[in-house]
Amino acid sequence: QYIGSSDYNWEEYPVVFISFATMAPKSAETLRHALEETIYDVAQRGGISLKPSSATLGTLFKALILALAKKNKVVILIDEYDAAILKNIENTDVANECREVLSDFFSALKDGTVD
């Protein structure tokens, strides 16, 4: 009860939630498409306009994060990040291709924090 009545200044933060559990890629291309769709969906919900381009998933994800960071610090929640690989564990070619897609995608987070 105290939390709701306190005078603490609650801030809103842009949240990027990505659940790989709901993606069932049978190829690296379907994974890439699902991630691209997710990025554009998060951008739209955040009032951000990302221009479609031939950018890599990593640069597209980074553009989303940087645009959202203009509003406030960005919270990124990733669930089941390895699901695309595990769902294709019997097909090592597809699993490796999915790993490459994920590596590119997560490269946006390897750059560090955004000021």
C-alpha positions in Angstrom: 0.0 0.0 0.0 2.8 2.4 0.8 4.3 2.1 -2.7 1.1 3.5 -4.4 0.8 6.3 -1.9 4.5 7.3 -1.7 5.7 10.5 -3.3 8.4 8.6 -5.2 8.7 9.9 -8.8 7.9 6.9 -10.9 9.5 7.1 -14.4 8.4 5.3 -17.5 11.0 3.5 -19.4 10.8 2.2 -23.0 10.7 -1.6 -22.8 11.8 -4.0 -25.6 10.5 -7.5 -24.8 11.5 -10.2 -27.2 10.4 -13.8 -26.6 12.1 -16.3 -28.8 9.9 -19.0 -27.3 7.1 -17.9 -29.6 9.3 -18.1 -32.7 9.6 -21.5 -34.3 12.0 -20.9 -37.2 12.6 -23.7 -39.6 15.3 -21.7 -41.2 17.6 -18.7 -40.6 15.5 -16.7 -43.0 12.3 -17.2 -41.0 14.1 -16.3 -37.8 15.5 -13.1 -39.5 12.0 -12.2 -40.7 10.5 -12.8 -37.2 13.1 -10.6 -35.6 12.7 -7.9 -38.2 8.9 -7.9 -37.7 9.4 -7.7 -33.9 11.7 -4.7 -34.2 9.3 -2.8 -36.4 6.4 -3.8 -34.0 8.3 -2.5 -31.0 9.2 0.7 -32.9 5.5 1.3 -33.9 4.3 0.8 -30.3 7.0 3.2 -29.1 6.0 5.9 -31.6 9.2 5.4 -33.5 9.4 5.3 -37.3 12.2 3.1 -38.6 12.7 3.2 -42.3 12.8 -0.2 -44.0 16.3 -0.8 -45.3 18.8 -3.4 -46.2 20.5 -2.9 -42.8 21.6 -5.9 -40.9 19.4 -7.0 -37.9 22.1 -5.7 -35.6 22.1 -2.2 -37.0 18.3 -2.2 -37.2 18.0 -3.3 -33.5 20.6 -0.7 -32.6 18.6 2.0 -34.4 15.5 1.0 -32.4 17.4 1.2 -29.1 19.0 4.6 -29.9 15.6 6.0 -31.0 13.9 4.7 -27.8 16.9 6.0 -25.7 16.0 9.6 -26.7 12.9 9.1 -24.5 14.6 7.5 -21.5 16.9 4.6 -20.6 15.8 1.5 -22.4 14.9 -1.8 -20.7 15.6 -4.9 -22.9 14.1 -8.2 -21.8 15.0 -11.3 -23.8 13.3 -14.6 -23.1 14.5 -18.0 -24.5 17.3 -16.5 -26.5 18.6 -20.0 -27.5 15.2 -21.4 -28.6 15.9 -21.0 -32.3 19.0 -23.1 -32.0 17.5 -25.7 -29.7 14.5 -26.2 -31.9 16.8 -27.0 -34.8 19.4 -29.0 -32.8 18.9 -32.0 -35.0 19.7 -30.0 -38.1 23.1 -28.6 -37.5 23.2 -26.5 -40.7 20.0 -24.7 -39.7 21.1 -24.4 -36.1 24.4 -22.8 -37.2 22.6 -20.4 -39.6 20.3 -19.4 -36.8 23.3 -18.8 -34.5 24.7 -16.5 -37.1 21.5 -14.5 -37.3 21.4 -14.3 -33.5 25.0 -13.2 -33.4 24.3 -10.3 -35.8 21.1 -9.4 -33.9 22.8 -9.3 -30.5 25.8 -7.4 -31.8 23.6 -4.3 -31.1 23.9 -5.0 -27.4 27.7 -5.6 -27.4 28.4 -2.0 -28.2 27.7 -1.0 -24.6 25.4 1.5 -23.1 23.8 4.4 -24.8 24.2 7.8 -23.2 
